[in-house]
Amino acid sequence: MKAVVYTRFSSDRQREASSEDQARNCRRRAESEGWRIGEHYRDEGISGSTADRPGYKAMLRAAQAREFDVLLVDDLSRLSRDQIEFERTIRRLEFAGIRIVAVADGYDSQNKARKVQRGFKGLMNEVYLDDLRDKTHRGQEGQALKQFWVGGRPYGYRLTRIKDANRVDAHGEAVSIGTRLEIDPKSQAVVVEIYRRYADGASPRAIADELNRRGIPSPGSTWRNRKMRRTAGWLGSAVKAILCNELYRGSYVWNRTAWEKDPDTGKRRRTVRPKTDWICSQLPELQIVKEELWRRVQARHAHAAAMGANVREGIRRAGHKAGPNPRYLFSSLLKCGLCGGSMVIVGGAGKWKAYGCASHKDGGPHACGNGLYAKLHIVEDKLLSRLKDELLSDEAVEEIERRYAKASARQPKRADAEHDKRIRDLRAEVQNLTDAVASGALRTSKSLGERLQSAEAELERLTAENLARSKVIRLQPARIRDRIRQMARDLAIELGRDVNKARGVLRTILGNQIPVVPHESGKHLVAKIGLDLHQLCEVSGSQIFVVAGAGFANFRQRVSLAREAA
């Protein structure tokens, strides 16, 4: 049997060797069972409360394709600490025929008591996460009440550790009891300049462009969170964030907002806490912007907000739809290959709408040098055309046929056995009733006639279903290619019916990102498509459903986004 290992640790303070420690325990169990170890899937420094983990997703794709027989984890909490996601994953793996073994927990999915065991374990994992969150928040609240700084380093300041000389650690050094902010003279002047220029009428984008031109380091250049896109340039959004931060007027507010996970999408969403939960402090030593300048900036903010509200109200009264811009098929997938920023609609209307780099749009050429754009209709036509070509390729069709045959061979026999047993029982019942009536052992009655008629009708229906199913098994493999061709022809139409659903399908087939880079000629953009195709075939009655998955092939193809291919 082929086994794979999945390991995860969440805290940045944990050693990277933690993955190897977990894997070593799993390998020891595999050796004792005589299992052959294959891949080692891992996620390092990622919380188990989220399912958005590269190694975790790769493991699930491999399980769906039946690339291994046994999944080894050190303990079940490595899979997930979200109880719903945890149970869903276990059931998905069991349905795929994967055996799950948690070495430290003593869990084995082949045990009869597995549901009880993992039920308690899943609940314990989620309670542990809630308890850890509460304790962390309680500790942060205590630090905030002491006017220590709790959070990241805002632009314009530097962090200073405060130590207690009366307390020493095991190495004889003073114990750190908190962190305080101090004004950073270098970036302080930049903050004041941003406020003054905006108060005098400059836009956030113009301010960002000027700062980039002068080569002033941006807040983004100091970020260390690997989930955030690093940028070496200023963006208009960064300028706006600085203009709204009350810390620059010496007002410190902690616990204003909280992050909550949407149970439907799994994404975190910021919510505002009740004002009674806020901890507010006045720290004049941290004031960078004078009160008069702060008020001028906020007055301009309020004026701009009022103007926007008037415009939206006018649009509403005119009977038009006001709200977010329409969402397009490739908006969330296209990424600038130079800076990593999103490719967004940069202007135009109708057929003149075009994709361009958001960093260049907001921060100018100093934020990102990719100033090229590609028209919306050309992007969609060319990428969908290439996608249809790949779906019709011999490689894709052969893989689909192979997976169909494999899925058909794995069809559970239990349902067929029950179906056949029911037919045998009905035949025996009909025969017995008929013989009893014919011999005079039973008197003919209305209820007896109805029972005989019902049994005969059900027997006829099940027999017809058996005949239809046998024909489907013989005929369906020959129709796979026709089904794929029809799906490819209808792809653009189907995707156009529901843009939000279509974006999810495209993300599954093409991956999470499509890098877009300038062509060598510098005249147009080129998209690098990494087709990630894994077609799973599922038999249901007389239907074949071709479902887009992930994990079949990984390769990059260059697609010119110019009007004519270079």
Buried (B, 14 or more C-beta within 10 A) or exposed (E): EBBBBBBBBBEEEEEEEBBEEBBBBBBEBBEEEEBEBBBBBBBBBBBBBBBEBEBBBBBBBBBBBBBBBBBBBBBBBBBBBBBEBBBEBBEEBBEBEBBBBBBBBEBBBEEEEBEEBBEEBBEBBBEEBEEEEEEEEEEBBEBBEEBBBBEEBBBBBBEEEEBEEEEEEEEEEBEEEBBBBEBBEEBBEBBBBBBBBBBEEBBBBBBBBBBBEEEBBBBBEEBEEEEEBEBBBBBBBBBBBBBEBBBBBBBBBBBBEEEEEEEEEBEEEEEEEEEEEBBEBEBEEBBBBBEEBBEBBBEBBEEEEEEEEEEEEEEEEEEEEEEEEEEBBBBBBBBBBBBBBBBBBBEEEEEEBBBBBBBBBBBBBBBBBBEBBBBBEBBBEBBBEBBBEBBBEEEBBEBBBEBBEEBBEEEEEEEEEEEEEEBEEBBEBBEEBEEBBEEEEEEEEEEBEEBBEEBBEBBEEBEEBBEEBEEBEEEBBEEBBEBBBEBBEEBBEEBEEEEEEBBEBBBBBBBBBBBBBBBEEEEBBBBBBBBBBBBBBBBEEEEBEBEBBBBBBEEEEEBBBBEEEE
